[in-house]
């Protein structure tokens, strides 16, 4: 077992998967769970970036008192 294996194990415990569950996963299962979790985090980040962009898309209309009512 290499350092990547243990890093994956610890990350899964950090995100809330109980040690008893993580310890009983095969190496392939560990990789699958880590990939799925990374994909979910990326999707959340992309969604929040989209929201931020849409929230600030009209900001130039209001900067410097240039209200375009």
N, C-alpha and C positions, 0 to 999 in steps of 0.2 A: 504494500500500500504506500502510495506516494503522498506528497504534501497536498496535492490537488484533491485527493480523496478526503483528507481530514478537513481541508478548508470547506469543501462541499458539505460535509457532515455538520460542521459547526454553523455554517450559514443556515442550514435547514432548521437547526435547533433555535437559532436566533430569530427566525421568522415565526416560530411558534409550533413547529412540529415536535411532538414529544420525542425524547431521546430513545425510548423503547421502540418507537415506530422507525425512526431513522436507523437505529442499530440493526434492525432486521431487514432493511432493504438491500437488494443486490446492488452491485455497482451500476448496472444498467438502469435500474429503478432510480437510483440516486441521480444519475445524469438526467433522466427524463424529468424528474421533479424539479431539478435545478433549472432546466431549460424552460419548463412551463412557467415557473415562478419568474424567471428573467423576462419572458415574453409578456406576462401580465404586468410587471412593473414598467416595461417599455410602453405598453398600451396606455397605462395610467398616465405616464409622463407625457406621451403624445397627446392624450385627451386634455390634460391640463394646459399644455402649450397652445393647443387650439383655442381653448377658452380664453387664455390670456390674450392671444392675438385678436380674437373677436371683440373682447372687452375694450381693447385699446385702439381698435381700428379707426374710430372716429375722434381720437384724442386731438388730432391736429386742428379740428374744428373749434376746440376750446382753449388751446394754448395761447397765452398772451392776451386773453380777453377777446379773442376773435370768434365770438359766438355767432354762428350762422343759424339763426332761428328761422 
